[in-house]
Amino acid sequence: MLKRIKTDEVKLGMFLHKMEGSWFSHPFWRSRMLLDDPDQLEELRASKVEWVQIDTARGIGPAPEAAPTPRSFQPAEKDVNERLFGRTSAQGVTIIRRHPARPAAAPQSFDPLSKDRLPLQAEMAHASKLARKASRAMRKVFDDARLGKAIKFNRLQPMIEEISSSVQRNPHAFMAVTRLKNSSEYLYMHSLSVCALMISLAQQLRLRPEQIQEAGLAGLLMDVGMGHVPQETWDKGAPLTPEEWQVIKSHTTLAHEFLTLGGEMPETVLDVCLHHHERMDGSGYPHGLVGEEISLFSRMAAICDTYDAMTSDRVHRQGQDPADALLNIDQAHMLYDPEIFAAFQQAVGIYPIGSLVRLRNHRLAIVIDQNPDDLTLPKVRPFYSLRTRTFENAPDIDLSRCFGSDQIVSRETPAAWEIADWPAVSAKLLAQEN
């Protein structure tokens, strides 16, 4: 239900459906969103927007008017010492008995920069917290970009380091978490996903540590120019008009110009912002570069960006199964660098984490881990019996150690089995203990 309220009545937890006035009068690049960031609330109240519409079905509503508080009976005050906590001595001095404070239990600390490998389930808990924190930061980055505020490299560095550490602890957990995108947060969650994919690919290519960090930063910022594109255009369900398509394509040059003005970004990052939509056959934009005219990082970004876009749910289409997305990229071999794609496939696996597969023993399973020695034999978690048509809690199977007693017979699509909201179902299956 939509309600119109004054801006100074807006509170955290409300879903903003519309901000009245010009798109340029409000401080955000999106007009519809869940308001869950105190900084955004302050910016909204300081803006020129006087009225907003909120959707109470998707967030909290305005507080009802409080009823007047009835006056309660107050006993007459006696001696001041009787009003103090404690025991009064004969001399009128209040003696306060204080119980010694119990020492608080020391919380188990976790170093977010630790590189020690963790199992998928354990790392997903850390990755979920990191993704929530990073998505709020990226929301601020996109808002600042639209308003022309400089993006400080040193403010993003800690985020890059934490994502890189998560990828090193387990290369698949952070990606499993960021696949859970909704339309209102797609762009900055997409940025986080591409950041993690760029880091993983850079590690697979054995790049230097400083190059790995730059690859992650490039993935994080390459779509920042979309902050200048109205959400109604980039998330349009219908085909784009030629004019709208030109607006979308302008995000590459806008990002490059904006980040160049800041004066702090590495040249590799600027190049990726400008050229991550170039293609090996010259069919890309904005300059129609061919082959090795495209930089290494931009060729990497083209694959990472395409893969995450293919596997993500959008307003106008359902995301592809990760294995199908790899197959489609492989078939478009004229568009992408084949050597980089081979390394990318090694990084994510022939059967990427979260893929739905059918086993020879007539069960559906989800891929939960890779076997670096043989990508065709991952670790899987069966969850559905095709014989009994029932869900089951079966032990995990390491296909590299079952000596052929079971194997993958086919990739499957969630739609073929009428599994609704597969990203959420897969995340739940990946996170459960077994």
N, C-alpha and C positions, 0 to 999 in steps of 0.2 A: 504494500500500500504506500502510495506516494504522499508525502507531507511537505508543505512549504514552511520553512522556518527562517528566522533571521540568522545571519552568520555567527553572531555572538552567542547563539544558543547551541551551536554545533559542539558535539562531544566526541571523544574517541569511541570507536565501536560503531559509529553510524556509517551507513553506506550512502555515499554521495551519488545521487542519480543525475543531477544537473546543477550547474552553477550558473546563475542567471547573469546575463551580460555577455560581452564579447569574449571570444576564446582567449584573447590576449589580455583580458582584465584579471584573469585568475592565475595563480603561480604554478599550476601543474600542467604537464603535457597531456594528461588524461582528464576527461570530464566525469567519468564514472569510476568509482573505486571505493574500497573499504578503508575508512580513515582509521589507521592503527598506529600512526607515528606522531608523537608529540610535536616534532619539528614541523610536520605538515600542518597540524592544527594551528600552530602559531602563525605560519605563513598565510594560511587561509584567513585568519582573523585580521591580519595586517594588510590584506589585499583590498582591492576596490569592490569586491563582491559583497553585496548587501544581503541578498537572499539566495538560499539554496533549496533544492528539493532532495529529500532523503527517501530511501526505500526501506520501510520498516520491516519488510519481509526478508531483507538481506542483511539487516543490521539493527542496532537498538533504536528505539524511538525516543522522542522528547520525554523528559520526566514529567509525570502528572503534577499538577499544582498541589503543593503540600497543604494539608489541612492545618488550621491554627492549633498550636500546641496548648493543651489545657493547662491552666495554672495549678500547680500542685501546692499542697500545704507544706510550709516550712516551719519547723519548730523554732521557738525562740532560742537564741544563742545563749549559752551559759559562759562559763569561764573559758578563756582562750585556750588553756591547756587541754580542755576536753575535746577541742576541735583538732588537736594534733594527733597524728598516728603514734601510738606507743603507750607507755605507762607513766603516770604522773607520780613523782615521789612526794614525800611529805613536804619537801622544800619548794614544791611547785615546778621542779625541773622535769621536763619531759625526757624520758629515757627511751630511745628508739632501738628496738631489737632488729637487727638486720641479719637475715640468713645469708651465709656465704653463697655467692653465686656459683652454680654448678658449671664446671668448664664445659663449653660447647664441644660436641663431638667434631673432631677435625674432619671436614669433608674430604672425600677421596679426590685428590687433584688430578687433572689431566692436562698434559702439555699439548696445546693445539699445534705446536710446531714439531712434535715428535714424528720421527720417520719409521718407528718400529711397526712392522707389519701387523695388522689386525684382521681377524676373520670378518667376512662381509657383514654379519649381523651386528657385531660390536661397532664396526666403523660407521654403519648406517645411523646409529644413534648420535654420534658426533657430527656426521654429515648433515643430519636434519637440522641440528641447532645452527651449524655454520651456514646452511642455505637460507634459513630464516633471517639470520643477522645480515648476510650478504645481500639478500634481496631488498631489504630496507635501505641498505647503502646504495644499491644500484638505482632504486627509485629516486633517491636524492640526486644521483649523478644525472639521470635523464631530466629531472626537473631543472637542475642548474644549467644543463646544456641549453634547454629551450629559452632560459632567461638570459643566456649569454654570460653566465658566471664561469670563471676559469676552473678547470678541473685540476686539482693538485695531485701530482704523481705520488708524492710521499704519503698521501692519505689512502691511496689505493694499494700501496705496497704491502701492508700487513694482510689485507684480504687475499692478495695473490699468494703470499707465503703460506697462509692457512689452507687455501684450496690445494696448493701444490703438495703440502704435507699430507692432506687427506688422500690425494691421488696416490702418493707414495705408500701410505699405510695400506690402502686397498684401492686399486685403480678403478673399481666399478661402483663403489658405494655412493659417491657423490653424484654420479650420473644417474643412478637409480632414483635418487631423491629428486633431482631437478627435472626428471621426466614428468613429474606431477605438476604440470602447468595448467592454469586456467587462463581464459582469454584476457582478464584484466591485468594479469601480471606476466603475460607471455614474453614481452620484449626483454625485461631485465632477467627473468629466469633463463631465457634463451641465451643471454649474454653469459650467465654463469655456466651454463652447459657447455657452450663453445669454449669458454676459458678452460674448463677442465679437460675437454677433448684436445685442445691445443697443447696443454701441458703433457698429457699422456702421449700424444703423437710426437712431441719434441723429445721426450724421454726415449721413445722407441727409436727415433732417428739418431740417438746418442749425441744430441746437441749439448753445448756447454751449459753449465748452470745459469749463467747470466742470460743466455739465449732462451732457456726454458722459461725464465721469469718474463722475458719480453714477449714470448709467444702467448703466455697466459694473459698478459696485459692487453695484447692486441685482440685476443678473443673477447675480452671483457668490454672493450671500448669500440669495436669496429662498427656497431650499429647505433652509436650515440647520436648520429645525425637524424635518426628516426624520431628523436624528441621534438623535431620541428615539423613532423608530419601529424596531422590530426588523427586520432585513434580511429575515427569513422572511416578513414581512407585505408590505412594499412590493415585493418581487421574487417574489411568489407566482405560480406558473404557472396555478393554478386561479382561478375567479371568487372575489372577496372576499365574505365574509359581511357583513351590515349592520354588525356590530360592528367588523370589521376596516376597513371603509370609513370609519367614523367616526374611527378611529384615524388613518388616512391623512389625512383632511381636517383633523385637528387640527394638522397641521404648520404651517399658516399662522398660527394664533394663537400657537402655541408659539414660532415664530421671532420674531414681533412682540414678544411679552412678553420674551423673552430678550434681544433686541438693544436694547429700550428700557431695560432695567435697566443696560446698559453705559454709557448716557448720552452716547455719542460719535457715533452714527450720524445722518446727515441724515434729515430727516423724509420725503423722497422715497423713501429706501431702506426705511424702516420701512413705508411705505404699500405698496410693491411686495411685501414679504414677506407682508403681510396680505391683499392683494387681487389677486394675479396669477392667481387662478382665478375671478375674477368675469367675467361675460359680458354683452355689450351688451343681451341680451334679458331679463336678470334671472335667468337659470337657474344662475348660478355660486354660489360660496360664498366666505367664510362669511356674507356679509350680503345676498346677492341684489341687489346694486346694479344700476342700469339706466343705460345710455347714458353721458352725461357726468358722472354721479355717480362714475364710475370715473376716477381720475386719468390723465393722459397717460402717465406712466411705467408704470402698471399695465396700461393698454391695450396698450402696446408689449410689455410682458413676456408678456402672454397669448399673443401671436402668436409671439414668439421661443421661448417655452417649448413651445408646442404643436408648432411646426415641428421643433425638435430632437428632441422625444419621438417624433414620427412617423417620423423618418428614422433612428432609432437601433435597433440590434438589441437585443432583450431576451431573457430566458430563455424567455418564453412566446410570442414572435412575432418575425418578421423585420422589420427596418426598411423603410419605403417608399422608393421612388425620390424624390429631392428634388422633381422636377417634379410627381410625383403628389401629394406632400404639399401643395404649393402649390395644386394644383387642388382638393384636398379642403377646404383652409381657405377657399378662394374660394367653394366651394359652400355652406359653412356661414356665409354672409354675415351672418346674423342674430346670430352670436355675437361677431364681431370688428369693430373699427372699420374701415370700408372705406378711408378716406383713409390711415390708418396702414398698412394692408395693401398699398395701392398703392405706398407708399414702401418697404416691406419687399421687395416683389417687385422693385422697381427696384434695391435693394441686392444681392439674391442672384441676380437674373436670372430670366427666364422659363425658361431652361434653366440651372439652378444648376450651379456647378462640381462635377464628379463625376457629372453625369447621363449616362445611357447613351442614345444616339440611333442611329437608322438613317439612313444617307445614301442619296441617290439613286443613287450609283454602286455600290450593293449592298455596303456595308461597315458594320460596327458601329464606333462611335467614342465617345470620352468627351469631354465638354465641359471645356476647360482654361482658358478665359478668356472674359471678357465684352466685348461691344461696347457701350459706354455710349450710342452714338448710335442703335443698333437692337438691342434685346435678342433679336430673333428671329434674329440673325446672329452667333452667338458664334464663338470659335475652337475647333476640335475636333482630336482626335488619333485617326485611324483605327487600329484594331489587329486587326481580324478581317474576312477576306473571306468574304462569304456565297456567292460563286460557287465558290471552291475549298475552303471549309470549313477554312481554315487561318489561323493567326495571322500577322500581318505587321508589319513595322516601317516604316510609311509616313510621309511628311512630314506635319507639322501643316498644317491648312487653316484659313485665315482666311476664313470664309464671307462676310464683308463685302467681300472683295477678289477673290473668284473669279468675280464677274460672272455668277452663275447657272449656272456650269458644274457646280456641285454644291450641294446644299442638304439640310436635314434634312427627311425625309419622315414620320418618326414618332418619338415617345418609345418606349423599350423598357424592359422590366423584366428584371433579371438572372435572375430565376426562369424566365422564358419561354425563356431560352437556356441554362438549367441551369449558370449561372456561380455556383459556390459561393464564399461569403465575399466578396461584391462589395466591401464597404468596404475590405478589405485589397488586393484586386486593383486597385481604383480608386486607392488611395493609391500603389501601386507604379507605375501608369501615369502618374499626375500627377507623380511625383518623377523619372521618367526624363528624361534629356537627349534632345533631338531637334533 
